């Protein structure tokens, strides 16, 4: 188990969506302040001790998941597990996540962008009437899609 990432931001405590949280840790490059030029950014605000505690909890969750997978079956009862980590190190790294939000019809919507891969995740407003009419139209056209000769849709 290697490279457990801990969000060290206090302002942006929201969890980063899983869809954009894939990082090529092997491709890290040394920090250069030019990377942050022109962007609002935040210094890490979580102490090393606190981050270590969180990473150990994540490591325990991962180990218990592996134990359950190795045991197999529908249910397992793990009465005890002993997790020991060795050769622990830490790195302060910056991962480019762009976070923004907007307000539409009185409701706030958030979106996240992985600055390395361009993967986007977020929420957006939906139009009830557009969805309703699309479903209605689809159901109305469904009988016309049936091919009488082959019996296929």
N, C-alpha and C positions, 0 to 999 in steps of 0.2 A: 504494500500500500504506500503510495507516494503522492505528494502534492495535494494536500487537502486545503482547499481555498476557503478563507474566512473573509467575509465582508467587513472591512475595517472602517466603514463609514457610519457616523452617527446620524447624519442628516438624512441619508438615503437608506433607511433601515429596511425598506421593502425588499423582499426576496427578488432576486433577478430571475426572470422566467427561465425555466429549463430549456426552452427552445433556443435561446441565444447564449446559454452559459457554457458553450463548448470552446475551450481554449487550447491552443497548441503550446503547452508550457515549454516544450523542448525548443521552441523558436524565440524564446525571450531574448531581448537584446539589452545591453546596459542602458541605464536611464540617461536621458539628455533633456534638459529643460526646454529645448526647442519643440519637443513633442507636445508641450502644454501651452505653447504660445497662442494667445487669442482665445483660450477656453477657460471657462470657470471650472475650477476643480477644488477638491477638498483633500487636505492632508489626512492621513490615517488617524483615527480618534480612539481606537480600541487598544488597550494595553497589551503587551506581549503575553502577560500572565492570563488575561481574559481570553485572548485568541487561542492560546495553548489549551485552555480548558474546553473551549468550543470545538477545537479540532480533535481533541481526545474523545469527546462525546460523539462526534461524527464518525471517528474511527471505530468506536464501539458499535455504533449502529451498523456500519458496513460489515464488521466482523460477525455480528449476530445474523445479519442477512446471509452471509456466506455459510454460516453454520446451518441455518435453516435449509438453504439450498442443498447443501451436502447431505443432510439427513433425508430430505425428500419427504414425500407423503403430503397429506392434506393438512395435518396439524402437527405441531411439535411443541414440546414443553421443555424449555431450556431452564434448568434450575440454577445453573451456575456457569459462568464463563470468566476466564481470566485473560485479560488483554494486556500484553506488555509490548511497548514500543521501544525500539532501539535506534541509535544513530539519528535522533531527531535534530532537524535543522529548521531554520525559518528564513523566509525571504520576504522583503517588502517589495511587492510588484504592483505596477499600475496596469490595469486591464481596461481598455477603452470601451466603456458603456455610456452611451448617450441616452439621457433620460429626459423626457419632456411630458407635458400634459396640456390639455386644452379643455375648455368648458364649452359645452353645446347644450342648449335648451336646459340650462340650470344643472347639468350633470357633468362631473369631471371624468375625463378619459385620459389614461396614461399610455405611453408607448416607450419602448426600449429598443435601442439599436446596438448591436455588437459592432464596434468600430473596426474590428479586424476582418470579420467575415461578411458584414453587411446584412446579417440575419436580423429581421425585424419581428417584434412581438408587441402586442398591446390590445387595448380594447377600443371598440368603435361603436358609434350609434347604429341601430338598425331601424329601418322603417317598417312598422307593423303592416301597413297597407301594401307596400311593395312585396313583402313576403306572402301576404294573404293572396294577392292577385296572382302571383307567380304559381303558388300551389293550386289555386282555383283553375287557372289556365292549363296547367299540367294535367290535372284530373280530367278536364274537358277534352283535351287532345289525346288522352290515353287510348280511347277506343279506336281512333283513326290510325294508330301505330300498329295495330294487330293485323297481321297478314293472314287472310282467310285461307290461302292456298297451302301455306306451310304450317300454320298453327303457331308460328313464332311471333313474338312481340317485336 
